[in-house]
Amino acid sequence: MLVIDSANSVMHPARRPTASGRIVTERHIQLGQALRRLRQKLDLSVDDVAERVGTSRVTINRYESGDRKALLKEDVQDQVVSALGLTRADLQAEYQAVVEGRSIFDTGRRFPASVPSGAISAGQQGLGVYETDGGEDIDLAALLDGEVRAMRVLNEDVSPYIAPGGFVIYHIKRTPRRHQAVVIKTKTGPLKIRFYVRTTPAQVEVIRMEAFTDDGKPAYREESEFISNSEIQGVYPVVLRGD
């Protein structure tokens, strides 16, 4: 399980004037920068966010530039981040990253993963168990380059692979593989997460998991879905996921 640390916000006394002449504290600016970074990670435009929040692009621009004191209010933060499928904790974590001067794709932690090495064996534990006689350290930060985006998963469309509340990191320049989890950006609607099947000249075939109850126990079945290429802006493979 990968966990992105959330940190408490820190007050900073530095101040600067805005274009309107109002004096704005550094916290205004950094909160606005944090909001912009979250929007960019979700690959959304200012217009996209404005439409989701139900306000104007001018208002969102002012939030991001630190020219609106309203962004300091918790109810306003909740309204904006919930429209992005995020929480105020996500905004505060991104704010802390801004305070610390971390890059937009630096989560504040490194995730060295010890990966078993060796041949796949068919032993008493079953087919596909790795022999763990050795290991290799991999720095997952190598995946977090300038071509990745993050998204919080709020539904069961790819459960149990990714449960609601988890997150994915997807790459906007790589080509998806068959049965790989992908994030689909449509031209008019919100981001979708599905399992990729194939692309034809007319459409993209994907799989969505549908939840149902089997003898009183939760279960999932595959449902094929076809999305017209004319509706799609991009299909991006998931390279990292976490709960």
Number of C-alpha atoms within 10 A of each C-alpha: 6 11 12 13 13 17 14 10 17 11 11 12 9 10 13 14 12 15 9 7 9 12 13 18 18 17 22 25 26 21 26 26 20 24 25 22 20 23 20 15 18 20 16 16 13 17 15 17 19 18 13 15 17 12 13 13 17 12 14 23 17 17 23 23 19 25 24 19 15 14 24 15 9 11 11 13 20 17 17 25 21 14 16 20 13 19 16 17 17 19 23 20 20 29 27 22 22 19 19 10 10 13 12 19 18 14 18 16 10 12 15 12 12 12 13 14 13 13 12 12 13 12 11 7 9 8 10 11 14 16 15 12 9 10 13 10 11 12 11 12 14 9 15 19 12 11 13 22 23 22 22 20 23 15 14 19 23 22 18 12 13 20 16 16 14 18 19 21 23 26 23 18 12 14 11 22 14 13 13 16 27 28 26 23 20 18 12 10 11 12 17 16 26 25 26 24 19 14 17 9 7 11 16 19 18 24 20 20 19 14 16 12 9 9 7 7 7 9 14 17 12 14 11 13 15 14 15 14 16 10 14 16 12 16 26 25 26 23 17 17 19 16 15
